[in-house]
Amino acid sequence: MKPRVSYEKNRGHSARRGLLALGAIAAAAALQGARQPSHEDLLWQHRNLGKAFYENPTTQKEAVAEFRKALDLNPGSVRERLNYGLALLKAEDRDEGVAQLEAVQKQDPSLPHTWFNLGVTYKAQGNTAAATVQFQGLLRLDPNEPVSHYNLGVLYRQSGDLAGAVREFETAARLDISFAAPRFQLYSAYRSLNRPADAERVIADFRAIKAKQDQPDAEQEDVNWSRYAEIYDPSEDRAAPPAATAKIRFQERDLQGTADPRTARILILDFDGDGRPDALVWSDSGILLYRSGTALANRGLSHIRHVLTVAAGDYDNDGLVDLSVVTTEGALLFHNSRASGFELRPLPAAASGRGFRAAIWVDYDHDRDLDLILAGERNLLLRNDGDAGWEDRMKDFPFAPGAATRGYAHRIAPDDTKAFDVTLIYDNGTAIDYRDRLNGRYEGTEPHRAAGEIPDARAGEPEAAAWNAADFRGNGRLDRVLVTPGGRVQYAADEGPRGAWLTITLEGVKSLKIPTGAVIEVKAGTFYERRWYDTGPITFDMGDRANVDAIRIIWPNGMIQNEVRKPARRSLHVKEAPRLSGSCPMIFTWNGSSFEFITDVLGVAPLGASSGDGTYFPVDHDEYVSIPGRSLASRQGRYEIHITEELNEVSYLDEVELFALDHPAGTEVFSNEKWKGPPYPDFRLYGVKHRLYPKAARDERGHDVLPALLHRDRQYISGFSRDVAGIAEMHTIELDFGTEAALSNRAVLLLNGWVDWADGSTFLKAAQTGRPLAPPMLQVRDVSGAWKTVIEDMGMPSGKTKTIAVDLTGKFLSHSREIRILTNMCVYWDEIFLGEDASPPESRLTPLDASAARLHFRGFSRMHVDPERKQPESFDYESVSPFSNWNPTPGRYTRYGDVRELVREADDRPVVMGSGDELQLWYDAGRLPSLPAGWSRDFLLLVDGWAKDADANTAFSQSVDPLPFHGMSRYPYPPGEAFPSDAIHSRYLQEFNTRPALRLIRPLKP
């Protein structure tokens, strides 16, 4: 493995100390709304996009441009000029960069950044005296910066001051025990000073450090880097005084019921779904449920005894928490009914009997329902199969030997991933983290010491054997429910001074209604807190802060939603915003006045998408996109087409070729392009001289839908029931074209519509419930009048609104010309008609290679999403933002700039595009032949490649690699297959795929 370059070390340091600029959140929010960004919003956009570009070694010129824009907006700012100067230096415009930093140093000599970077630059230029002055100046500001001590030592040695050099090298080594470079310099210096013992000591340290640095994932040190080489990104509230700590004062009162103090624990939940927290107390003596923390409620749990633990989770996604109760006799499952309380439901026989101590709800297979882990002296993983019940999937989880006593789900990985990790704590005091590797696969780590379970009580607080706190009264005060050492259950009302607070309740839409596993972050000045969302409201105690700068919700699917500039002292209900996470790249064409959205592309090639049965969909790799002649106009002799990556996915574009499709003006020409399983449709054309519309059309409920199918007017057939994930009831359209239609039985059916794609996790859930998703099938009437399936998979539009053709030659089985289409996928039809001749039309195809192709970062078009998903999403090309609700998939992308060489032919050298990228293509209109008289010209765009979304059940969804290629038998490809490694493809990887993923969303934590 190649060693990591210093850039990657820099990214690591930046990530650990990064602060998300709140203006970036505002910009992202503005993308979803209609307001124009303010001056402050624009300033933060340029600052944060510049920082993202600065941290990426292939986008230094872009960083310069963004910081220049920030400086233009704020010309007197030391911050903007400093960052502009740093970007210039990194882009190797040293003269101008030095001039900018020298100006900043005169304006504000207290900033260490100028002293460090000028020192590094002067040293590289051989100006020892000037460099020495700069590093000495920095160390006056920060005496404990080891890299500057090292560099000053090098300069002293160059000047002949060996004693001064040794002093600086020794200081650098002392300040950073993992810093190899000063130890090597000391080895040389000690030998010159005839100090062999010291020389042997430091060279041994040097070798040990280098051995660690040579490990595959180790950071490589860079003697020209320190934290002052990074973009200057100060906290606006750095000097804010800490909030005053209020004196705690509780007023206690006894509640009805008692608990065993030796085994008592308290769970906060919202069992009645009223948006306010309740308390559940369990112990060996039973379960007590208190509405709003005070009123004992009888909800069907009072008979249970010998309780070891209780876990709350909404396993059927009805918006009410259900309970897993572990007793000494086994595990029980209780379904929460609003009308009748908690009702016992069956679990597999393996869940009964002794040996369990812990219960953990977690969606381990990412199919949008909660599964159940039972752990203890024996372990069990129960997969939630919906109405089909629970399935024992022990084989899916690598339980380690030992007796677990408790456990919990959380996220160890960065919060914008989709992983749900699980930690189990064992009776020997150790814990094991089970890391979620997605696709239903977990990996155990080495045991480590477990953290404490219950926080210690502080002075002045009620004495308790167990306690938990929540805002039971809705006034921002964290009252407590507790069990005293004598077993009494008490309510302790917080009557101390009231500070600022914020209570947040989440409601999932595409996530579960109770989005267990979401993460909430709150930032207000220097205040920051991060909480895992479980089953009910969360209250943040914010001291004396009157306003919240930013609230970030990381939903269980990894999508990020930002709420900005909210007042404190209130409850906030946040509903998951409707959005797309993945689809396909989008095509825009210059139509003579603006760039027009045509459709998406490569829906036929969903790379690594789960088919729901443990395998992955086979993928096609090329698609012909129809472009009406009116939608593509030449400008300065060239046709211009832009392909944008708007969503959370990776696109691999290997060939993009434009075809002029010339045909008689009286004939409409349609291609055979559509999404369907193998065998994939061959490329061919159909011509329609006369459209024959149905005489009658009904849906599955018998409703007349004919008027909606007679025109392409975005009035889609949408009367069927569906869920937000893309699973519909089995629905039908019955069409009757009359017995006089297509008498030769050589018709072609043309259908215009769109598909709201179900992702791989949805296919998985549908398969588990025993109702797999079924693409559209086509039936006709036989001579007896019964419906007969004649095409099992007729295909469907490969994404946004497109027209597909279905060849019906020989398919009618009687004189009837009735057709029925059935599917349980979310397919929406707009217009349907017949052509009565399926033979190829008179036409002429003329190919055009791109005369120029350029890849660059553009950003994200404003997207309009129908909250009911009954209309296809649309994209406003003229309204663009540099920010998204996710970070691009990690990995190496194609570097920005000229990529014409890569798109001219399908040669397994694709342009690899990430979120926010745009591929601009130009085609020479002068190379096309003149149109014959009476003919018209439309276009087809051939796009050969693949698209891979970030769904948790998509293969390799969290990385760009492995790259697809045309010779693979499937994706992921099996052992024995590999991406080509010949000289041409090795050059491609080394010269083109060099750009690391941008980090568009930065940590909110200071």
N, C-alpha and C positions, 0 to 999 in steps of 0.2 A: 504493500500500500504506500502511495506517495505521502511524504510528511505534509502536514497541514501548513499552509503559509501563515505568515503573521497576521493577515487579515482575519483569519478565523479565530485567532486568539483575541484580537480586538473585539470581534463580535461577542465573544463570551463575556469579556469584561463589561461591554456596553449593556448586554442583556441583564447582568446582575445588578447594575446600578441605574438602569434606564428609568426614565419618567415619561409617561405618555403625556404629551402636551394636550391640554384640555381642548384647545382649539381644533385639534385633529378630530376629537369626538364630535365637536359641533359640526365640523365639515362633513363627517360621515352621516350625521343626522340630517344635515341639509340636503344630502343626496336623496333622502327619502321624502323630503318635504318640498314645498314650492318656493320658500323664501330664498332670496338672493343672499349669498354669503356677504357678511360684513367685512369691513377693512381688517378687523381683528381676525376673522375667520380665514381670510385670504393669507394673512401674514403667517398664521399657524400652519396652513396648508403648505406653503413654501418651505417653512422651517422643517416640518416633519418629512416631507417628501425629499427635501435636500439631505436630511440625515439618513433616510433609507438608501438613497443613491450613494452617499458618502461611504457607507459601510459595505458597499458592493464594489469589488475591484474593477468591474467592467462598466460602471456607470459614473465615472468621475466627471465627465463633461456635463452630464445631466445634473450632477450635484452643484457644479459651479453655476449653471443656469438658474437653478431654484434659489440658491442663496443670493444670487444677484438680484432676483426679483424681490426677495425679502428685504434686502438692503434698499432697493428702490422705494419700497413701501415705508421703510423706517430708516431714513438716511442718517439720522444722528445716533443710531444705536450701536454701542460697542459690541453687543452680542452679534448683530447681523454682520458687521464688518469683520469681526474675528472669524466667524464661521465661513464667510466668503473667502477670507485669506487662507484658511485651512484647506478649503476645497481647491483653491488654485494651486497650492503646494502639492496636494495629492494628485491633481491633474497634470503635474509637471510644468505648470506655468510659474516657475520659481521667482522670476523677477517681479511680476505683479503680486504674487503671493507675499513675498518679503515686504514689498512696499505697503501692502494692506496691514500686515502684522506690525510693522514699525509704527504705522499711524495709530494703531490700537494701543501699542505700548506707551506712546506719548500721552494718549488720552486717558488711559487707565493702567498705570504700571503695577497694579495689585493683582492682575490676572496672570496666573502662572502659565497659561497656554502660550502666550506670546514668547516668554523666555525659553520655554522648552523647545518649541518648534523652530524658532530662530536659531537656537543653539544647534539643533540637529542639522538644519540647512547650512549654516555657516561651517560646521564641521565637515559636511560632505563636500563643500566647496574648497576646503583646505584653508579656510580663514580661522586659524587656531586662536588668535587673540580675541576676535569678535565672539567666537563660539564660547570661549572661556568666560567672558563677561556675562553671556546669557545664562549659562548653567550656574554660575555663581549667584546671579540674580534670582534664579528660580529657587535655589536652596535657601536663600534668605527668606523666601515666602513659605517654603515647604521643606524643612530640613530632613524629613524622613522619606524622601522620594528616592528609591534605590537606583533607578535607571540614570538619573541625573548625576548621582555620585559616581556611577560607573563611567559615564561619558566624561565627566570632569577629570577622573583619573587617567583616562586615555589621553586627554589633552595635556595634562601635566607631564605625562611620560614623554609625549611628543616634544614638549618644551624642555626636557632634560631634568625635570623635578621628580626624581624617582621616589623620594620620601613622601612628597605630596600625593603622588600617584598611589603608593601603597596605602596611605591613610584613606583615600577615597574608595579604593577597591575593598578594603576591609570593612568600611562602613556599609557599602552596597551589599556585601555578603552577609553582614550581620542583620541588615534590614529585611532581606529576602532569602530565606533558607533554601529556596528552590532555584536560585539565580546562578546559572553555571558560569556565565562569562566572566564575572569578577574573580572567580576562583581560578580559572585558567590564567588570567592576567597575574594573579598573585603567585601562581606556580612559577611563572617566568621571572617575576620580580624577586621572589625569594631565592631563586637559584642565582640571580645576579648579585644578590646581597650575601651569598654564601650561608643561607639558612636552610640546609637540606631537610631537616625534620619538618619544618613548616611547609616546605615545598611538597614533601610526600603526603602530608596531611591534607592539603588543599587539593592535590591532584586526585586523591582517593575520593574526596567529596565530589569533585567535578565528575568523575567517572560514574559515581552512583546517581547523580542528578541526570546525566546524559542517558543512562540506561533507562530511567523512567521516561525521559522525553522521547525516546525512540519507540515507545509503545504506540500501537496504531492510532489510538484515540487521544494521545497526549497533546497538550498545547505546546507549540513551539515558541521559544522565547525570541523576542525581537528587541535588540538593544537600542532601536530608534523609536520605541513605542512606550508610552506611559498613558495614564488616564488623561493627561493633558494633550495627548495627540487626538483625542476624540472631540466630537462636536461639543461646543459649550452649550449646555442645556440646563440652566439653573432652575431650581424650584422658585417660583414666584413668592412662596411663603416661607422661605428658608429661615428668616429671622422672626417668624411669628412665635410669640410666647406659648408655652404649653398650657393647655386648658387646666383650669383650677380643679382640683379633686374635691368633689362635694363630700361632706360628712354623711356617712351612711346611718340611716335611722329606720328601723323596721317596727311595725306594729303587728304583733302576732295574735292569731286566734285559732282555736282548735276547730278542725273539720270533723264531719261524721266519718267514723271508721278508724280502724287501727291496722298496722302493718308490722311484720317481723323486722325489727331494726337491723338484725344481722344480715339479712338478705335483700333489704329493700333497695329499689331503684325507682327513678321517676323519669317518665318519658313525656315530652311536650309534643302534642299533635293537635290537629283540628278534626275531631271525629265526626262532627255534625255538618261540616262544610259551610259554616257561617262566616268564615274569614277571620275568626278570632281563636286564639290558642286555648286548648284544654289540657288537662294533666291526667296521666295514667300512672298510678302507683302499683308496682307489683312487688311481691315478696313470696316467701314460702307459704304465707297464710292466704294468698289469693291476689285478686286484682280489684282495684278501686279506680273508678273513672269519674273525674270531676269536670263538669262543664264550667268553662271560664275559670278553672282553677279552684272553684269553691263549692259548687252544688253537686252533691253525689248523684250520679246518673245510673240507672239500672238499664243496661243495654245488652244483657244476655251473657255477661262475663262473671257474674258473682259466684257461680258454682265451682269455678276453677280453683284448684289448690296446687301447692308444691311447684310454683312457677320459678323457673330459672332465668328466663329472659323473655322479653316481648319486643318484636320489631314491627314497625308500621310501614306500610307501602300499599299503593293503589294498584293491585295486580291486574284488575280488569278495566282500568282506565275509565271509570265512571265518575271520577272526581271526588270520591270518598275513600278515606284510608281504610284498608283492610289490615288484619293483624296476623302475624305468625307468632304463636305462643309456644314456647318450649317448656315442658314440665319434666319432672323426673321420670315420667312414664312415656315420653315421646313428644313429637311435634304435632301441633294442631294448627289448622288454618281457619280463620273466621272472616267471612265476607260481611262487609258493612252495608246494611240496607237502611235507607233513610226512614222507612216505615216501621221496620220490625227490629232494628238493632243488629247486633253481630250474630251471624248464623254460621254454624259449623259446616265446613265443606270438606269433601274427602281429599286426602293426599295418598300417594302410592304407599303400599304396605311397608316399604323400606323406611318410611318416616316414623313409624310407630316403634315403641320400645326404648329402652334406656340408652344413654350414651351421648346425647346432644347437649351442648351448653350454649351455643350461639346461633343466632339467625341473622342473615344478612340479605336484604333485598338489593339486587343489582341486575341490570339488563346486560348480562354477560355476552349475549350473542347479538346485541344491538338490533333487535327486531321490533323495538318500540313497545315492549311490555316487560314487566319486572319478573325476573327469575328469582329463585330462592336457594341460598346456600345454607345448609345446616352443618354445624361443625362441633366437634368435641372429641370424645374418645373414638368416635367414628364420624364419618363425614358423608355428605350427600349434596349433590347438585341437582335441583329439580328445575327442568326447563318448562317454562310456561308456554303451552301450546294452545292457549285460548280455550275455545269451547271443547277442544279435544282433550283437555285436562293437563296433567303434569307428567313429564317423562324423566326418568332417571338418566342423567347424563354424566355420571361420575367420570367416565372416560375423557370428558372434555376439560377436566380441571386437575392440575398436578398437585393434589394435596400431599404435603409432607408428613412423615410419621410424627406422632406426638398428639397430645390431648389439648385441643384449643379450648380456651375459656371465654373468649370474646373476640369480636372482629368488627370491621367496618369497611365500607366502600369509600373511596376518595379518588383524587387525581394526583398522582405523583408527577406525571409528565406535564409540560406546559398546558395552560388552561384552554388554549384554542385547539387542542387535540380532541379526539372523540373517546379516549380511553377511560375506562372505569376500573381502576386498580382496587385490589382487595388486600387488606392486611389482617392476618390472624395472629392472635396473641396466645401463647401457650403457657401451660402450667409451670414451666421452668423459668418463666420470666422473659423469654425471648419472643420476638415477633418475626414473621416472615411476610415480606411484601410479594404479592402475586401480581405481576405486571400484565396488563391487558395488551396483547399484541394484535388485537382485532381479529376479525373473522372467526370469533368463538374460540380463540387460542390464548391461553395464559401461560406465564413462565414464572416459576418461583425464584426468589433471590436468596442470598445467604442470610441466615438468621442474624438478628441484631437485638440489642436490648430494647425492651418495650417501654414506652412512656407511661406516666401515671394515668390512672383512669378517671379520678374525680378530683376537681380542684380543691385545695385546702380552704377552709373558712378563714376569713380575715377578722381581725379584731373588731368587735362591735356587732358582728353578725350573729344570727341565731345559731345555737349549737344544734347540729343535725347529724344523723346517721346517713342521710341521703337528701339531696335537694336538687332542684332545677328551677330555672327562672324564665319568665316570659312577661310580655306586656298584656296581662290578662284583662286589665281595665281599659285598654285603648287610650291611655293618657301618656304613653312614653316611659312609664316607670316600670322597671324590671322587678316585679313582685316575685315571691318565691313560694313554691309548695315544697314542704320538707317533712321528713320523718324524724322525730326526736329520738334520742337514745332510748327512751322508754316505750317507743312504738306508736306514739300519738302522731296523727297527720295534722299538720298545721299550714295555715296560709299566712305568710309574712308580707304585709303590704309595705312597700317602700314609701316612707313619708319624709324622706330627706329632701333637701333643696332640689328643685326640678331643673335639669339642664336641657340642652337640645337633643333631639332624638329623631329617628326616622324608622318607621316600620314598613317593611316591603313584603308583599304577597305576590307570588308569580302564578300565572296561568299559561299553561302550554297550549299550543295549537298543533303544530306538527310534532312537537315533543308531547310527552304525556301531559294530561290535564294538570296533574300534580307533578311538576317536573323534577322529581327526585334526581339528584346528581347535578343540577345546575349550580353554578357558582355566582355569587353576588359580590361585587367589589364596590366600596363606597369611598370617594375621595373628596375631602373638604379641607382646603389649605394643606397643612401638614398632617391632618388626620387621614389615616388609611386603615380600612379593615376589610378582610376577605372572609366570607362565610359560605359553607356548603349548604345548599337548600335541601331540606329533608321533606317534611310533610305539611308545613304550615308557616305562618308569618314569622319573619325575623326582624328583631328590633336592634338598631344600631344606636349606641349611646355616644353622642357626638360632643359632649362637654358643652362649651359655650358657643359653638359655631351655629350661626343663624341660617346658613345656606349650604347646599351641597353642590360642589362643582361638577361632579360626574358620578354616575352610577353605571356600572358595567355589568351586564348579565351575560354569562357564558352558558348558553343552553346546552342540554345534554348532547346534542348533535354537533357541538363545537362551534356553532354560529354565535356571533357576538352582537349584542344589542346595547346601544348606549343611550342613556337618558341624561340630559345635561341641565345644569342650572336650575335645580329644584330647591324650593324652600324647605327648611327643616321643620320639626314639630308637627308632623302629620303622617298619616298612613298613605302608602302609595301602592296601588294595584297595577302591576305591569303584565300586560298580555303580550305573548310572543307575536312579533310582527310577521305578517305574511311575506315570504321571500322565497326565492329559488337559491339552492346551494350549488346545483350542478345541472347542466343540460348539455350544451354543445357550443362551439364558437359561432358567432353571429356574422352575417354577411350584410354589408352596406354597399350601395352603388351610387355613383354620381349620376343624377338623372337630368342634369342641365341647370338645376337651381339649388339643389341640396343633396346631402347623402341620405338615401332612402333605405330603410330597413327592409330587407328582402325576406330572410328566414334564417334559421340556424342550419348547421351542416354537420355531418358525421354522426347523426343519430343512428345510422346503420352500423357504426363501429364503436359500440360502448365497451371499451377495453377493460377486461377483468370484472365485468358486472356479474354478480351472483345470480344464478338462475333459480335459487331457492332450494335445490335438492342436493346441495353439497358440491355442485359443479359450477362452471361459469359459462355464460353465453358464448357460443362461437360468434366471431365477428367478421363482418364484411370489412372492406377497407377503402372502398371508393363510392362516391355519390355524385350524381349529375344533378345540379341544382338549376331549375328553370328560372330564367330572368326575362321578364317581358321586355320587348324592345323599347317601350316607353320609359323603362326604369334605368336604362343605361345609355347615356349620351356621351359623345366624345368631347373632350376639353383639350384644346391645343393639340389636336390630332391623336389623343390617347384616351382610351377607356380607363377609368379608375375604379378599383374595387378594394374595399377595406374589409379585412376579417379580424374581428375583435374577440378577445377572451374576457368575457364579462363576469364569469362565475367561478366557483371554487372547484377548479379542475385543471388538468393539463392537456394540452392539445399537441399532437404530433402531425404536422402537415408536410407530406413528402412531395406532393406534386399538386400544382394549381394551374390548370389550363383552361382557357376560355375558348368556346366554340361559337361561331356565328351559325345560327340555325335559320336558313332561308327556306321559304315555302310559299306556295300560292296564297294570296291574300284571303281567299275564301275558305281556307283550311286551317283549323286549329291543330297544333301539333303538341302531343304530350309524350313524355318519356315513361319508361317502365320502372322508374325509380320508386322505391318504398322500403320500409322496414319489414323484414320477415326472416324467419329462420331458414336454414339451408333446405334445399338448394336455393342460393341467392338468385334473384331475378337477373336475367341477361339484359344487357343494354339493347333496347330497341325503341322504336318510335311508333306511335299510333296517331292517325289523322281522323279528325271529326269535321265533316262538312255541315252536318245538321245535328243539333242537340235534341235528343228525345227525352223529355222529362217524365217522371212517373205521373200517372193519373191519380194515384192514391198513395198515401204513406201514413203508417201508424207506428207508435212506439209500443213498448211492452205493456203499457197500461191501457192500450187502445185509443190513446189520444191522437187526433189528427195533427200530423206534423208536416203535411205537404207544403204549406206556405213558407215554412222556414227553409225548405230544400230547393226552392225554385230560383234563388238568386244567391250570389256570393256577397252577403251583406253583414257578416259577423253575427247573424242570428243563429246560434248553434243549437242543435238538439241536445238538451241538457236536463231532461226530466227525470233521469235515473238517480237513485241514491248512491252516495259515495262517501268515503272518508277523506281526511286531509292527506293521507299518505298515498293516495292514488289507487285504492281498491274500490271498485264499484260492485253493485249487485249485477247479476247477469241481466243484461238489458239487450233489447232487440230493436231493429227497425225493419218493418215489412214494407216492401215497395211493390207496386203493381203497375207495370208499364203497358198493360192491355195486350190482348192476344194478337194484335196486328203488328206488334213490334218485333224486330229482329227475326223475321220469318226464315232467314237463311241460317239461323243459329250460329252466326259468326260475329256476335256483338262484343263490344268492350264497354265495361262499366267504369265511369269516371266519378271519383268521389273527392271532394275538397273538404279538408278539415284539419284538425290538429290533435295532438296527444299530450295530455298531462302525464308525463312519465312517472311511473313508479320506479323507485331506485332498488338496488340490490337487497337492502334490508327489508323492504316491503315485499319483494318476491319471496324472501326467506320466511317472513311471518305468514304469508298466504299459504306457503307449502306446509308449514307446521300445523296450521289449523285445518288442513285437509281440503282447502279450497284454493288450489293453485290458480294463478292468473292465466287466463286463456285469451290469446290474441284473436282478432275477429275471424270467424269462420262464415262461410257463405252457403246458404241452402236454397234449393228450389223445390217446386212441387213436382212429384212424380205423377204418373197417369192415374193413380188412385186418389190424388189430392193430398197425400202426406208429404211433410217436409223431409227432404233428403239432403244430407251434407255432400256437396260436390267439391268444395275446396276447404280443406281443414285449416289452412293458414293463408288467408287471402292477402295478408299484408295490411299495413296501415301507414299513415303519414309518419315520416321519420322526424317528428318534432313539431315545430310551429306550422302555421297554416300552409299546406301543400296539397297538390292534386295527385292522386295515385290512379293507376289504371289496372283493371282486373280483366284479363282476357277470358271471355265467356264462350269462346268457340266450342261448340259441342256440349255445353254444360246444361242447357235446358233439357229436361227429361219428358216434357209434355208440351201441349199447346200453351200452357200457362206461362206467362212472363212475369210471374211473381218471384221476388227475391227476399230472403230474410238474412240479416246479418246479426250475429250474436257475439258478445264479448262481455267480460267483466273488468275490462280495462277502461280507463277514462279517455275514451275516444269521442271527440265532438265533431259531428258532421255539419257542414254549412250548405253545400250544394251537391246534388247527385243527378247524373244524367247518363244516358246511353249513347254510344256511337254504334251505328249498325254495320260497321265494316272494320274488322280487326287487322286488315292487311296493312303493311307499311305504306306511309304516305309519300307522295312526291316531295322531296326535300333535298337540301344541300348543306353539308356540315363542313365548316372551314375552321381548322384549329389555329389558335394563336398562343405562342409561348409568351410569358411575361417579358416585356422589354426592360423592366426594372422591378425590383422588390426590396422593400426596406422594412425591417423590424424595429419597433421602438416601444417605449412605455407611453401609453396614452392615458390610462385611467378607466373609469367606469361610467357608462352612459346612465342617465337617470332611467330607472326601470319602473314600469307601471304594472303592478300585479293585482289581479282581481281577487279580493279576499275570499270569494266563494269558488275561485278557480274554474269559472265557467267561460272565461275569455282567455285567450293566450296572452302571455305577458308581452309588452312592447317596450322598445328602447328608443330614447330620445338622444340621437347622436350629438345634437348641438349642445346638450346640457351634460357636462362631464365633470366628474370629481376624481381626485387622485386616491381616494380612500374607499375601502371596502369593509365588509363585516367579517373578514377572515384574513389570515396571512396566506400567501401563495404556498403551495405544496413544497416542502424542502427538496432540494436537489439542484442539479446543474441544468440551466436552460441555454438556448442559443443566444450568443452575444448579440447586442444591438448593432444595427447597421445593415449593409448590403447582404442580402441572402438570396439573390437571384439564382446563384449556382445551385441552391438546395431545392428549389421548387420547380425546376425545369423538367424533371423526370422523376419517376418513382424508382429510387435507387437505395432506399433504406438510409437516407441521410435527411431525416425530417427537420423542419424548423420546429423546435420545442418551445411552445408558448406557455406562459404562466398568466395568472390573474392580472388583468390590467394591461396586457400586451396587445399590440395591434400590428398586423401584417398589412402593409400598403402595397398594392400591386397595380402596375400600369401595363396596358396592352396597346400596341400600335394599330390604330384604326385604319391607317393607310394601307395596310397589308391585306385588307379584305377585298374580295372582288365586288364589282358593281352588282346591284340587284337586277334580275330580269324584270321586264315590264310586268306589272300586275302581281309582283311578289312582295312579301313582307319579311322582316328580319327580327327574330328573337335570339336569345342566347341560352347556352348551357354552360355552366361552370363546373368542370370536373375537379373535385377535391379528393385526393387520395391520401389517406392517413387514418388517424385514430384519435379518440378522446377518452380520457380517464377521469372519472369524478372522484370526489373525496369521501364517498360513503364508506362507513365502517366495514361493510361487507364486500367492498370492491377489493380485488387483489392488488396489493402494493399501492393502496390508495393514499398513503402518507409519504410517498416518495416518487420522484420523477422516474427513477430506474425501477425495474429493468426496461430498457428501451424496446419497443415493438419492432418487428421486421416482417417482411412479407413471407419469408420461408418458415415462420414458426407454425407449428401444428395447432397450437392453442395459446391462450394467455391466462394465467402464467404458464410459460413454456416449460416442458418437462426436462429432467436431467438429460444431457446429451445434446440439447439445443442451446444455442447462444447467439447473441447479437454478433454480426460479422466482425472479424478482427483483422481483416487484411489491411494493407497499407492505406487504401483509400478511406476506409472507415476509421482507422486509427487517426489519420490526419483530421477527419471530420470531428472526432471527439476532442482532439487537442486544440484545434483552431476555432471551432464554432461553438461547441457546447462547454463554455467556460464561465457562464454567468450564474453565480449563486442566486437563490431565491431572495427577493426583496423582503424586508420586514416592514410591512405597511402599518401594522398595528403594534404599538409598543406597550411595554408593561405599564400598568396603572400604578403599581406599587413604587413608591419613591426609593 
